[in-house]
């Protein structure tokens, strides 16, 4: 169980609505849909209504700094079934990359790979008290697109299972290229936090508003306020 799962959820019943994709850049085709992830009746490009409003604010803040840059949406709403699909897919990818087969894994190998996967992926829990963040419609994975329409280099790919995914991985590296990676990550962080989001401490691309992680992170910053989550699992 993650520390943020201790945060109570007081569901506000705000609707899950379609993101106005014309305002943003979009990863297309959607990276998980093209793998066969089972989204069901909603596409991945849905979020809670207030989360979308805040995302538009973040886009507006970015435009004030860099008028022709855009936020690119990589992933948003994710049912638990998709979470399970991607966790299993990521596990299989690691096994394949290491030249192993699942049936021949030792217990120690299996445990080590699962620990690696769960560094990035939330457990696909069906417990309503411990929902994966994306299943609430309150979490979004984003990056930046520059004025030439190119995805900005952040120094690692989204969903990369390595320490390079940690937001401050490049913070103390003096190489000019890595400082650029860090500056891009900080720019994304700044516009998202200014719009009310909080960033996952282990993923430079993952931001949330109103879920348990968001409340837990706010409580670390403002311990006297006692934030609760307003969004629980949708499906």
Buried (B, 14 or more C-beta within 10 A) or exposed (E): EBEBBEBEBEEEEBEBBEBEEEBBBBBEEBBBBEEEBEBEEBBBBBBBEBBBBBBBBBBEBBBEEEEEBBBBBBBBBBBBBBBBBBBEBBBEBBBEEEEBEEEEBEEEBBEEBBEBBBBBBBBBBEEEBBBBBBBBBBBBBBBBBBEEEEBBBBBBBBBBBEEBBBBEBBEEEEEEEBBBBBEBBBBBBBBBBBBBBBBBEEBBBBBBBBBBBBBBBBBEEEEEEEBEBBBBBBB
